[in-house]
Amino acid sequence: MSPTLFGFRLLTVVLTTAPAMSAEAPAPRPGKSPNRPLPRSPCPPPRRPGEHQRGEIRATLWRLLGDLPPRPAVPRVERLAREEHPGYLLERFRFDNGAGASVPGVLLLPRAASGPVPAILYCHWHGGEYDKGKIELFERAHTPEEPGPAFARRGYAVLAIDAYGFGERNGKGPGSAERGGAGELTASKYNLWLGRTLWGMILRDDLMALDYLAARPEVDPTRLGVTGISMGATRSWWLMALDDRIRAGVAVACLTRYQNLIAHEGLQYHGIYYYVPGLLRHFDTEAVIALAAPRPLLCLNGDQDAGSPADGIEIINARARPAWALLGAPEHYQSELYPGVGHVYLPAMWAKTLAWFERHLQPTAAVRP
């Protein structure tokens, strides 16, 4: 199928089937006041064949993220330390993002690799844990295993950075030396005055990290994956929408359809960093998700997660899944909704994550003590 034809059919799938926003508002939850009527859908159907194409959806996303500074082809990286651990080597590094910030990160390399290995960009979560960031790689706080060493011992290179306001960047701006949520709010205001979003700058740093990861001689740039939970999940599917180099992804929690979040009066469940002005004038989450097609994307969510209403997930699935079918890979989009489960990473989800990357990135390295 030609890219032009696919672009038109993709927009037909995700936009023209959209009824009015008010028609999609779910019934009020017990104990809640009736949902206020929402404005009619801002997602108009294409006016003539070929007008809206796949590339134009991506271009719209970039435009909405704001006037982001251009990033270099490969960031200048300073290696700070190299450590040996059972089954993997650990490098600590930092790079200048070209926008006034130093970005610290870690890279884990499997020790037994005989050639270039697949690699995973791990996106940490939010959860108000501003002092953590990339150290999530080495904790079991949100995953059944320490995800960094677990992936490395299975043959993957793994890279993680601190997002704006997290880990080593907590209290380092931009805009002030405030820490935690206050610093995040100031960083959002600062970027808005410069005509860009904090969310766009977070994703820009992630893409610079991906540039570095893909350029490493130990890494096979044709086998790149991305994953995370919560904010890390949202970063993951946005990154897949923006960059075709990512060949597979797993997003745990936070598959949020924005119109349904509004209908459930749930805007308080996401921080200010998350909001992209003007997005709902064009489309909702299903259009972003569909840009990942036909690459493998696995989404795992609980139906009791207030930040990702289950009725919205069902709409996303119904409208995004046909994009994979159009490209002949319907099995590459899988979305599971766990009954009675909230905003958590279950052991069963972790097992599915490992199996998904095993199937689609095919690590071959063995563990060497």
Short mmCIF file of the C-alpha atoms (twelve columns), coordinates in Angstrom:
data_MODEL
# 
_entry.id   MODEL 
# 
loop_
_atom_site.group_PDB 
_atom_site.id 
_atom_site.type_symbol 
_atom_site.label_atom_id 
_atom_site.label_alt_id 
_atom_site.label_comp_id 
_atom_site.label_asym_id 
_atom_site.label_seq_id 
_atom_site.Cartn_x 
_atom_site.Cartn_y 
_atom_site.Cartn_z 
_atom_site.pdbx_PDB_model_num 
ATOM 1   C CA . MET A 1   0.000   0.000   0.000  1 
ATOM 2   C CA . SER A 2   1.362   3.427   -0.927 1 
ATOM 3   C CA . PRO A 3   2.166   5.879   1.887  1 
ATOM 4   C CA . THR A 4   -0.345  8.370   0.460  1 
ATOM 5   C CA . LEU A 5   -3.168  5.844   0.389  1 
ATOM 6   C CA . PHE A 6   -2.272  4.611   3.855  1 
ATOM 7   C CA . GLY A 7   -2.204  8.175   5.171  1 
ATOM 8   C CA . PHE A 8   -5.694  8.866   3.894  1 
ATOM 9   C CA . ARG A 9   -7.096  5.569   5.142  1 
ATOM 10  C CA . LEU A 10  -5.441  6.012   8.527  1 
ATOM 11  C CA . LEU A 11  -7.100  9.385   9.010  1 
ATOM 12  C CA . THR A 12  -10.371 7.892   7.854  1 
ATOM 13  C CA . VAL A 13  -10.051 5.215   10.554 1 
ATOM 14  C CA . VAL A 14  -9.118  7.464   13.454 1 
ATOM 15  C CA . LEU A 15  -11.004 10.641  12.632 1 
ATOM 16  C CA . THR A 16  -14.049 10.190  10.456 1 
ATOM 17  C CA . THR A 17  -15.601 7.633   12.776 1 
ATOM 18  C CA . ALA A 18  -15.441 10.081  15.702 1 
ATOM 19  C CA . PRO A 19  -18.882 11.170  16.892 1 
ATOM 20  C CA . ALA A 20  -19.389 14.330  18.841 1 
ATOM 21  C CA . MET A 21  -17.349 14.494  22.022 1 
ATOM 22  C CA . SER A 22  -20.521 14.866  24.047 1 
ATOM 23  C CA . ALA A 23  -21.818 11.608  22.600 1 
ATOM 24  C CA . GLU A 24  -18.780 9.762   23.981 1 
ATOM 25  C CA . ALA A 25  -19.051 11.032  27.543 1 
ATOM 26  C CA . PRO A 26  -19.388 8.027   29.870 1 
ATOM 27  C CA . ALA A 27  -22.096 7.761   32.464 1 
ATOM 28  C CA . PRO A 28  -21.256 9.503   35.738 1 
ATOM 29  C CA . ARG A 29  -19.409 7.343   38.244 1 
ATOM 30  C CA . PRO A 30  -21.198 6.533   41.492 1 
ATOM 31  C CA . GLY A 31  -20.961 9.460   43.872 1 
ATOM 32  C CA . LYS A 32  -19.929 11.872  41.117 1 
ATOM 33  C CA . SER A 33  -21.940 14.762  39.762 1 
ATOM 34  C CA . PRO A 34  -23.126 14.407  36.150 1 
ATOM 35  C CA . ASN A 35  -20.432 15.144  33.624 1 
ATOM 36  C CA . ARG A 36  -20.665 18.556  32.059 1 
ATOM 37  C CA . PRO A 37  -21.436 18.589  28.339 1 
ATOM 38  C CA . LEU A 38  -18.276 18.645  26.269 1 
ATOM 39  C CA . PRO A 39  -17.786 20.659  23.098 1 
ATOM 40  C CA . ARG A 40  -18.504 18.950  19.838 1 
ATOM 41  C CA . SER A 41  -15.702 16.959  18.268 1 
ATOM 42  C CA . PRO A 42  -12.825 19.095  16.969 1 
ATOM 43  C CA . CYS A 43  -11.778 16.250  14.667 1 
ATOM 44  C CA . PRO A 44  -13.217 17.063  11.220 1 
ATOM 45  C CA . PRO A 45  -13.180 14.403  8.509  1 
ATOM 46  C CA . PRO A 46  -10.857 14.881  5.508  1 
ATOM 47  C CA . ARG A 47  -12.459 17.111  2.895  1 
ATOM 48  C CA . ARG A 48  -10.937 15.379  -0.107 1 
ATOM 49  C CA . PRO A 49  -8.934  12.186  -0.664 1 
ATOM 50  C CA . GLY A 50  -5.208  12.533  0.006  1 
ATOM 51  C CA . GLU A 51  -5.428  15.828  1.868  1 
ATOM 52  C CA . HIS A 52  -4.452  14.366  5.217  1 
ATOM 53  C CA . GLN A 53  -1.574  11.911  5.142  1 
ATOM 54  C CA . ARG A 54  0.373   10.025  7.723  1 
ATOM 55  C CA . GLY A 55  3.285   12.459  7.546  1 
ATOM 56  C CA . GLU A 56  0.951   15.363  8.164  1 
ATOM 57  C CA . ILE A 57  -0.321  13.848  11.403 1 
ATOM 58  C CA . ARG A 58  3.267   13.599  12.623 1 
ATOM 59  C CA . ALA A 59  3.997   17.134  11.431 1 
ATOM 60  C CA . THR A 60  0.987   18.358  13.402 1 
ATOM 61  C CA . LEU A 61  2.315   16.667  16.542 1 
ATOM 62  C CA . TRP A 62  5.691   18.352  16.129 1 
ATOM 63  C CA . ARG A 63  4.013   21.718  15.567 1 
ATOM 64  C CA . LEU A 64  1.870   21.329  18.680 1 
ATOM 65  C CA . LEU A 65  4.913   20.442  20.795 1 
ATOM 66  C CA . GLY A 66  6.231   23.902  19.990 1 
ATOM 67  C CA . ASP A 67  9.300   25.608  18.600 1 
ATOM 68  C CA . LEU A 68  11.839  23.075  19.848 1 
ATOM 69  C CA . PRO A 69  15.554  23.770  19.335 1 
ATOM 70  C CA . PRO A 70  17.065  21.557  16.622 1 
ATOM 71  C CA . ARG A 71  19.053  18.673  18.013 1 
ATOM 72  C CA . PRO A 72  22.472  17.567  16.704 1 
ATOM 73  C CA . ALA A 73  22.776  14.350  14.693 1 
ATOM 74  C CA . VAL A 74  24.593  12.748  17.618 1 
ATOM 75  C CA . PRO A 75  24.890  14.475  20.992 1 
ATOM 76  C CA . ARG A 76  28.291  15.203  22.480 1 
ATOM 77  C CA . VAL A 77  28.525  12.764  25.353 1 
ATOM 78  C CA . GLU A 78  30.936  12.784  28.268 1 
ATOM 79  C CA . ARG A 79  31.541  9.405   29.871 1 
ATOM 80  C CA . LEU A 80  31.842  9.821   33.633 1 
ATOM 81  C CA . ALA A 81  32.421  6.268   34.852 1 
ATOM 82  C CA . ARG A 82  32.485  2.636   33.743 1 
ATOM 83  C CA . GLU A 83  31.666  -0.144  36.199 1 
ATOM 84  C CA . GLU A 84  31.599  -3.930  36.001 1 
ATOM 85  C CA . HIS A 85  28.570  -5.792  37.354 1 
ATOM 86  C CA . PRO A 86  27.430  -9.419  37.135 1 
ATOM 87  C CA . GLY A 87  26.207  -9.892  33.587 1 
ATOM 88  C CA . TYR A 88  26.648  -6.326  32.388 1 
ATOM 89  C CA . LEU A 89  28.853  -3.256  32.165 1 
ATOM 90  C CA . LEU A 90  27.500  0.069   33.419 1 
ATOM 91  C CA . GLU A 91  28.483  3.434   31.976 1 
ATOM 92  C CA . ARG A 92  27.481  6.747   33.519 1 
ATOM 93  C CA . PHE A 93  27.388  9.697   31.144 1 
ATOM 94  C CA . ARG A 94  25.941  13.110  30.488 1 
ATOM 95  C CA . PHE A 95  25.284  15.197  27.412 1 
ATOM 96  C CA . ASP A 96  24.533  18.842  26.708 1 
ATOM 97  C CA . ASN A 97  21.048  19.052  25.209 1 
ATOM 98  C CA . GLY A 98  21.812  22.313  23.427 1 
ATOM 99  C CA . ALA A 99  19.005  24.068  25.287 1 
ATOM 100 C CA . GLY A 100 20.785  25.023  28.472 1 
ATOM 101 C CA . ALA A 101 20.636  21.700  30.296 1 
ATOM 102 C CA . SER A 102 23.010  18.855  31.079 1 
ATOM 103 C CA . VAL A 103 21.318  15.464  30.804 1 
ATOM 104 C CA . PRO A 104 22.705  12.630  32.973 1 
ATOM 105 C CA . GLY A 105 22.156  9.028   32.015 1 
ATOM 106 C CA . VAL A 106 23.225  5.430   32.402 1 
ATOM 107 C CA . LEU A 107 23.935  2.749   29.803 1 
ATOM 108 C CA . LEU A 108 24.000  -0.970  30.569 1 
ATOM 109 C CA . LEU A 109 25.764  -3.289  28.123 1 
ATOM 110 C CA . PRO A 110 25.496  -7.092  28.259 1 
ATOM 111 C CA . ARG A 111 28.935  -8.561  28.918 1 
ATOM 112 C CA . ALA A 112 28.571  -11.686 26.808 1 
ATOM 113 C CA . ALA A 113 27.596  -10.021 23.529 1 
ATOM 114 C CA . SER A 114 29.395  -11.376 20.462 1 
ATOM 115 C CA . GLY A 115 28.136  -8.635  18.160 1 
ATOM 116 C CA . PRO A 116 25.776  -5.666  18.042 1 
ATOM 117 C CA . VAL A 117 22.848  -6.198  20.404 1 
ATOM 118 C CA . PRO A 118 19.265  -4.931  20.495 1 
ATOM 119 C CA . ALA A 119 18.738  -1.966  22.773 1 
ATOM 120 C CA . ILE A 120 15.938  -0.567  24.912 1 
ATOM 121 C CA . LEU A 121 15.374  3.065   25.821 1 
ATOM 122 C CA . TYR A 122 13.835  2.904   29.277 1 
ATOM 123 C CA . CYS A 123 11.633  5.865   30.203 1 
ATOM 124 C CA . HIS A 124 11.171  6.367   33.934 1 
ATOM 125 C CA . TRP A 125 7.861   7.188   35.508 1 
ATOM 126 C CA . HIS A 126 6.657   10.287  37.358 1 
ATOM 127 C CA . GLY A 127 4.601   9.457   40.453 1 
ATOM 128 C CA . GLY A 128 5.844   12.637  42.148 1 
ATOM 129 C CA . GLU A 129 9.171   10.865  42.787 1 
ATOM 130 C CA . TYR A 130 11.320  13.746  41.592 1 
ATOM 131 C CA . ASP A 131 14.448  12.509  43.373 1 
ATOM 132 C CA . LYS A 132 14.495  9.211   41.467 1 
ATOM 133 C CA . GLY A 133 14.325  9.379   37.677 1 
ATOM 134 C CA . LYS A 134 16.728  6.981   35.997 1 
ATOM 135 C CA . ILE A 135 17.525  5.079   39.208 1 
ATOM 136 C CA . GLU A 136 14.179  3.380   38.643 1 
ATOM 137 C CA . LEU A 137 16.267  1.065   36.451 1 
ATOM 138 C CA . PHE A 138 17.833  -0.425  39.577 1 
ATOM 139 C CA . GLU A 139 14.753  -0.714  41.811 1 
ATOM 140 C CA . ARG A 140 11.824  -3.052  42.218 1 
ATOM 141 C CA . ALA A 141 9.553   -0.245  43.352 1 
ATOM 142 C CA . HIS A 142 7.358   -0.402  40.240 1 
ATOM 143 C CA . THR A 143 8.495   -3.518  38.383 1 
ATOM 144 C CA . PRO A 144 8.837   -7.123  39.616 1 
ATOM 145 C CA . GLU A 145 12.569  -7.076  38.777 1 
ATOM 146 C CA . GLU A 146 15.144  -4.301  38.552 1 
ATOM 147 C CA . PRO A 147 14.426  -3.542  34.883 1 
ATOM 148 C CA . GLY A 148 17.917  -2.397  33.861 1 
ATOM 149 C CA . PRO A 149 19.922  -5.426  35.012 1 
ATOM 150 C CA . ALA A 150 17.043  -7.750  34.057 1 
ATOM 151 C CA . PHE A 151 17.086  -6.565  30.446 1 
ATOM 152 C CA . ALA A 152 20.902  -6.479  30.271 1 
ATOM 153 C CA . ARG A 153 21.224  -10.052 31.525 1 
ATOM 154 C CA . ARG A 154 18.818  -11.080 28.761 1 
ATOM 155 C CA . GLY A 155 21.044  -9.583  26.089 1 
ATOM 156 C CA . TYR A 156 19.853  -5.988  25.660 1 
ATOM 157 C CA . ALA A 157 21.704  -2.731  25.941 1 
ATOM 158 C CA . VAL A 158 19.601  -0.456  28.158 1 
ATOM 159 C CA . LEU A 159 19.751  3.330   28.396 1 
ATOM 160 C CA . ALA A 160 17.893  5.709   30.691 1 
ATOM 161 C CA . ILE A 161 18.175  9.436   31.368 1 
ATOM 162 C CA . ASP A 162 16.747  11.815  33.935 1 
ATOM 163 C CA . ALA A 163 13.859  13.817  32.500 1 
ATOM 164 C CA . TYR A 164 13.528  17.510  33.307 1 
ATOM 165 C CA . GLY A 165 13.106  17.952  37.061 1 
ATOM 166 C CA . PHE A 166 13.950  14.360  38.001 1 
ATOM 167 C CA . GLY A 167 16.926  12.640  39.591 1 
ATOM 168 C CA . GLU A 168 20.077  14.691  39.228 1 
ATOM 169 C CA . ARG A 169 18.066  17.379  37.411 1 
ATOM 170 C CA . ASN A 170 15.705  18.042  40.306 1 
ATOM 171 C CA . GLY A 171 16.170  21.696  41.257 1 
ATOM 172 C CA . LYS A 172 18.167  22.569  38.138 1 
ATOM 173 C CA . GLY A 173 15.541  24.451  36.173 1 
ATOM 174 C CA . PRO A 174 14.904  25.802  33.703 1 
ATOM 175 C CA . GLY A 175 13.527  29.008  35.146 1 
ATOM 176 C CA . SER A 176 14.458  28.539  38.801 1 
ATOM 177 C CA . ALA A 177 16.183  26.306  41.340 1 
ATOM 178 C CA . GLU A 178 12.845  25.134  42.765 1 
ATOM 179 C CA . ARG A 179 12.523  21.420  43.394 1 
ATOM 180 C CA . GLY A 180 9.738   18.925  42.869 1 
ATOM 181 C CA . GLY A 181 6.346   19.991  41.597 1 
ATOM 182 C CA . ALA A 182 7.131   23.695  41.987 1 
ATOM 183 C CA . GLY A 183 10.141  23.315  39.702 1 
ATOM 184 C CA . GLU A 184 8.074   21.368  37.190 1 
ATOM 185 C CA . LEU A 185 5.439   24.096  37.105 1 
ATOM 186 C CA . THR A 186 8.085   26.792  36.633 1 
ATOM 187 C CA . ALA A 187 9.750   24.793  33.850 1 
ATOM 188 C CA . SER A 188 6.374   24.533  32.101 1 
ATOM 189 C CA . LYS A 189 5.805   28.301  32.356 1 
ATOM 190 C CA . TYR A 190 9.343   29.034  31.147 1 
ATOM 191 C CA . ASN A 191 8.966   26.867  28.066 1 
ATOM 192 C CA . LEU A 192 5.530   28.249  27.227 1 
ATOM 193 C CA . TRP A 193 6.999   31.749  27.115 1 
ATOM 194 C CA . LEU A 194 9.558   30.456  24.628 1 
ATOM 195 C CA . GLY A 195 6.801   29.040  22.443 1 
ATOM 196 C CA . ARG A 196 7.270   25.390  23.305 1 
ATOM 197 C CA . THR A 197 5.978   22.772  25.730 1 
ATOM 198 C CA . LEU A 198 7.768   21.035  28.570 1 
ATOM 199 C CA . TRP A 199 6.424   17.784  27.139 1 
ATOM 200 C CA . GLY A 200 8.130   18.559  23.839 1 
ATOM 201 C CA . MET A 201 11.424  19.253  25.599 1 
ATOM 202 C CA . ILE A 202 11.147  15.990  27.564 1 
ATOM 203 C CA . LEU A 203 10.622  14.064  24.325 1 
ATOM 204 C CA . ARG A 204 13.466  15.969  22.647 1 
ATOM 205 C CA . ASP A 205 15.857  14.797  25.382 1 
ATOM 206 C CA . ASP A 206 14.555  11.244  24.945 1 
ATOM 207 C CA . LEU A 207 15.242  11.410  21.212 1 
ATOM 208 C CA . MET A 208 18.757  12.699  21.860 1 
ATOM 209 C CA . ALA A 209 19.240  9.700   24.150 1 
ATOM 210 C CA . LEU A 210 17.948  7.475   21.348 1 
ATOM 211 C CA . ASP A 211 20.405  9.132   18.930 1 
ATOM 212 C CA . TYR A 212 23.264  8.271   21.267 1 
ATOM 213 C CA . LEU A 213 22.022  4.738   21.852 1 
ATOM 214 C CA . ALA A 214 21.674  4.056   18.113 1 
ATOM 215 C CA . ALA A 215 25.181  5.384   17.460 1 
ATOM 216 C CA . ARG A 216 26.903  3.094   19.971 1 
ATOM 217 C CA . PRO A 217 29.019  0.433   18.196 1 
ATOM 218 C CA . GLU A 218 27.728  -2.256  20.587 1 
ATOM 219 C CA . VAL A 219 24.124  -1.606  19.486 1 
ATOM 220 C CA . ASP A 220 22.210  -2.829  16.442 1 
ATOM 221 C CA . PRO A 221 20.304  0.323   15.350 1 
ATOM 222 C CA . THR A 222 17.706  -1.794  13.529 1 
ATOM 223 C CA . ARG A 223 16.594  -3.395  16.821 1 
ATOM 224 C CA . LEU A 224 15.649  -0.514  19.096 1 
ATOM 225 C CA . GLY A 225 12.836  -0.715  21.639 1 
ATOM 226 C CA . VAL A 226 11.223  1.621   24.140 1 
ATOM 227 C CA . THR A 227 9.298   0.984   27.332 1 
ATOM 228 C CA . GLY A 228 8.115   2.455   30.608 1 
ATOM 229 C CA . ILE A 229 5.272   2.672   33.072 1 
ATOM 230 C CA . SER A 230 3.016   5.675   33.704 1 
ATOM 231 C CA . MET A 231 4.752   8.821   32.399 1 
ATOM 232 C CA . GLY A 232 7.309   6.425   30.955 1 
ATOM 233 C CA . ALA A 233 4.546   4.658   29.024 1 
ATOM 234 C CA . THR A 234 3.238   7.920   27.600 1 
ATOM 235 C CA . ARG A 235 6.767   8.902   26.597 1 
ATOM 236 C CA . SER A 236 7.095   5.496   24.924 1 
ATOM 237 C CA . TRP A 237 4.085   5.730   22.622 1 
ATOM 238 C CA . TRP A 238 4.704   9.374   21.792 1 
ATOM 239 C CA . LEU A 239 8.284   8.499   20.847 1 
ATOM 240 C CA . MET A 240 7.065   5.687   18.608 1 
ATOM 241 C CA . ALA A 241 4.698   8.154   16.946 1 
ATOM 242 C CA . LEU A 242 7.522   10.614  16.288 1 
ATOM 243 C CA . ASP A 243 10.418  8.327   15.291 1 
ATOM 244 C CA . ASP A 244 10.307  5.235   13.069 1 
ATOM 245 C CA . ARG A 245 13.681  3.962   14.314 1 
ATOM 246 C CA . ILE A 246 11.948  2.440   17.317 1 
ATOM 247 C CA . ARG A 247 11.023  -1.054  16.205 1 
ATOM 248 C CA . ALA A 248 8.996   -2.253  19.195 1 
ATOM 249 C CA . GLY A 249 7.468   -0.827  22.353 1 
ATOM 250 C CA . VAL A 250 5.679   -1.752  25.559 1 
ATOM 251 C CA . ALA A 251 3.607   0.839   27.431 1 
ATOM 252 C CA . VAL A 252 2.324   -0.059  30.905 1 
ATOM 253 C CA . ALA A 253 -0.503  2.125   32.250 1 
ATOM 254 C CA . CYS A 254 -1.341  5.647   31.005 1 
ATOM 255 C CA . LEU A 255 -3.048  4.766   27.740 1 
ATOM 256 C CA . THR A 256 -5.211  7.835   28.193 1 
ATOM 257 C CA . ARG A 257 -7.793  9.134   25.750 1 
ATOM 258 C CA . TYR A 258 -7.980  12.811  26.530 1 
ATOM 259 C CA . GLN A 259 -11.678 13.404  25.768 1 
ATOM 260 C CA . ASN A 260 -12.604 10.564  28.108 1 
ATOM 261 C CA . LEU A 261 -10.296 11.894  30.810 1 
ATOM 262 C CA . ILE A 262 -12.186 15.190  30.608 1 
ATOM 263 C CA . ALA A 263 -15.521 13.389  30.748 1 
ATOM 264 C CA . HIS A 264 -14.430 11.561  33.907 1 
ATOM 265 C CA . GLU A 265 -13.235 14.843  35.455 1 
ATOM 266 C CA . GLY A 266 -9.783  13.329  35.737 1 
ATOM 267 C CA . LEU A 267 -7.412  16.107  34.675 1 
ATOM 268 C CA . GLN A 268 -5.953  16.186  38.185 1 
ATOM 269 C CA . TYR A 269 -4.412  12.758  37.658 1 
ATOM 270 C CA . HIS A 270 -1.722  14.131  35.337 1 
ATOM 271 C CA . GLY A 271 0.844   16.864  35.945 1 
ATOM 272 C CA . ILE A 272 1.185   20.096  33.993 1 
ATOM 273 C CA . TYR A 273 4.117   18.667  31.991 1 
ATOM 274 C CA . TYR A 274 1.660   16.342  30.222 1 
ATOM 275 C CA . TYR A 275 -0.618  18.818  28.481 1 
ATOM 276 C CA . VAL A 276 -0.083  19.841  24.849 1 
ATOM 277 C CA . PRO A 277 -2.022  22.978  23.855 1 
ATOM 278 C CA . GLY A 278 -4.320  22.568  20.873 1 
ATOM 279 C CA . LEU A 279 -4.097  18.791  20.565 1 
ATOM 280 C CA . LEU A 280 -7.838  18.201  20.771 1 
ATOM 281 C CA . ARG A 281 -8.445  20.684  17.985 1 
ATOM 282 C CA . HIS A 282 -6.958  18.051  15.666 1 
ATOM 283 C CA . PHE A 283 -7.328  14.527  17.082 1 
ATOM 284 C CA . ASP A 284 -7.140  12.397  20.197 1 
ATOM 285 C CA . THR A 285 -4.781  9.661   21.425 1 
ATOM 286 C CA . GLU A 286 -5.817  7.078   18.825 1 
ATOM 287 C CA . ALA A 287 -4.197  9.175   16.085 1 
ATOM 288 C CA . VAL A 288 -0.920  9.302   18.008 1 
ATOM 289 C CA . ILE A 289 -0.989  5.572   18.740 1 
ATOM 290 C CA . ALA A 290 -1.795  4.696   15.121 1 
ATOM 291 C CA . LEU A 291 1.434   6.340   13.928 1 
ATOM 292 C CA . ALA A 292 3.315   3.410   15.477 1 
ATOM 293 C CA . ALA A 293 1.794   1.001   12.940 1 
ATOM 294 C CA . PRO A 294 2.877   -1.481  11.694 1 
ATOM 295 C CA . ARG A 295 5.605   -1.755  14.357 1 
ATOM 296 C CA . PRO A 296 4.880   -3.957  17.369 1 
ATOM 297 C CA . LEU A 297 3.254   -2.082  20.271 1 
ATOM 298 C CA . LEU A 298 1.971   -3.721  23.443 1 
ATOM 299 C CA . CYS A 299 -0.218  -1.721  25.859 1 
ATOM 300 C CA . LEU A 300 -1.046  -3.084  29.318 1 
ATOM 301 C CA . ASN A 301 -3.526  -1.273  31.562 1 
ATOM 302 C CA . GLY A 302 -5.817  -1.793  34.528 1 
ATOM 303 C CA . ASP A 303 -9.480  -0.945  34.178 1 
ATOM 304 C CA . GLN A 304 -9.482  0.808   37.582 1 
ATOM 305 C CA . ASP A 305 -6.734  3.296   36.703 1 
ATOM 306 C CA . ALA A 306 -8.427  6.680   37.141 1 
ATOM 307 C CA . GLY A 307 -5.832  8.418   34.977 1 
ATOM 308 C CA . SER A 308 -6.690  6.189   32.003 1 
ATOM 309 C CA . PRO A 309 -10.451 5.626   31.862 1 
ATOM 310 C CA . ALA A 310 -11.267 2.171   30.537 1 
ATOM 311 C CA . ASP A 311 -13.928 3.445   28.136 1 
ATOM 312 C CA . GLY A 312 -11.298 5.652   26.521 1 
ATOM 313 C CA . ILE A 313 -8.902  2.728   26.138 1 
ATOM 314 C CA . GLU A 314 -11.633 0.774   24.376 1 
ATOM 315 C CA . ILE A 315 -12.144 3.629   21.910 1 
ATOM 316 C CA . ILE A 316 -8.396  3.903   21.293 1 
ATOM 317 C CA . ASN A 317 -8.213  0.176   20.590 1 
ATOM 318 C CA . ALA A 318 -11.209 0.211   18.255 1 
ATOM 319 C CA . ARG A 319 -9.857  3.123   16.217 1 
ATOM 320 C CA . ALA A 320 -6.114  2.505   16.257 1 
ATOM 321 C CA . ARG A 321 -6.059  -1.261  15.704 1 
ATOM 322 C CA . PRO A 322 -7.277  -1.014  12.066 1 
ATOM 323 C CA . ALA A 323 -4.079  0.882   11.196 1 
ATOM 324 C CA . TRP A 324 -2.104  -2.297  11.867 1 
ATOM 325 C CA . ALA A 325 -4.587  -4.358  9.880  1 
ATOM 326 C CA . LEU A 326 -4.281  -1.988  6.918  1 
ATOM 327 C CA . LEU A 327 -0.537  -2.627  6.866  1 
ATOM 328 C CA . GLY A 328 -0.870  -6.385  7.153  1 
ATOM 329 C CA . ALA A 329 0.318   -6.742  10.749 1 
ATOM 330 C CA . PRO A 330 -2.785  -6.890  12.972 1 
ATOM 331 C CA . GLU A 331 -0.946  -9.048  15.510 1 
ATOM 332 C CA . HIS A 332 1.585   -6.250  16.103 1 
ATOM 333 C CA . TYR A 333 -0.898  -4.206  18.125 1 
ATOM 334 C CA . GLN A 334 -1.963  -5.794  21.372 1 
ATOM 335 C CA . SER A 335 -3.765  -4.013  24.180 1 
ATOM 336 C CA . GLU A 336 -4.849  -5.762  27.359 1 
ATOM 337 C CA . LEU A 337 -7.161  -4.376  30.012 1 
ATOM 338 C CA . TYR A 338 -6.835  -6.096  33.396 1 
ATOM 339 C CA . PRO A 339 -10.082 -6.187  35.424 1 
ATOM 340 C CA . GLY A 340 -9.942  -4.816  38.945 1 
ATOM 341 C CA . VAL A 341 -6.404  -3.482  38.477 1 
ATOM 342 C CA . GLY A 342 -5.237  0.086   39.017 1 
ATOM 343 C CA . HIS A 343 -2.020  1.954   38.218 1 
ATOM 344 C CA . VAL A 344 0.439   -0.898  38.779 1 
ATOM 345 C CA . TYR A 345 2.949   -3.128  37.010 1 
ATOM 346 C CA . LEU A 346 1.858   -6.708  37.671 1 
ATOM 347 C CA . PRO A 347 4.247   -9.677  37.433 1 
ATOM 348 C CA . ALA A 348 2.068   -10.946 34.561 1 
ATOM 349 C CA . MET A 349 2.592   -7.642  32.752 1 
ATOM 350 C CA . TRP A 350 6.352   -7.899  33.245 1 
ATOM 351 C CA . ALA A 351 6.346   -11.429 31.809 1 
ATOM 352 C CA . LYS A 352 4.450   -10.181 28.749 1 
ATOM 353 C CA . THR A 353 6.916   -7.300  28.375 1 
ATOM 354 C CA . LEU A 354 9.882   -9.671  28.343 1 
ATOM 355 C CA . ALA A 355 8.178   -12.014 25.890 1 
ATOM 356 C CA . TRP A 356 7.218   -9.132  23.583 1 
ATOM 357 C CA . PHE A 357 10.759  -7.835  23.270 1 
ATOM 358 C CA . GLU A 358 12.137  -11.374 22.989 1 
ATOM 359 C CA . ARG A 359 9.827   -11.960 20.036 1 
ATOM 360 C CA . HIS A 360 10.384  -8.674  18.249 1 
ATOM 361 C CA . LEU A 361 13.970  -7.658  19.084 1 
ATOM 362 C CA . GLN A 362 15.481  -11.154 19.368 1 
ATOM 363 C CA . PRO A 363 18.338  -10.797 21.845 1 
ATOM 364 C CA . THR A 364 20.986  -13.495 21.527 1 
ATOM 365 C CA . ALA A 365 23.596  -12.632 24.169 1 
ATOM 366 C CA . ALA A 366 24.136  -15.036 27.049 1 
ATOM 367 C CA . VAL A 367 24.999  -14.045 30.584 1 
ATOM 368 C CA . ARG A 368 28.628  -14.003 31.618 1 
ATOM 369 C CA . PRO A 369 29.269  -13.606 35.346 1 
# 
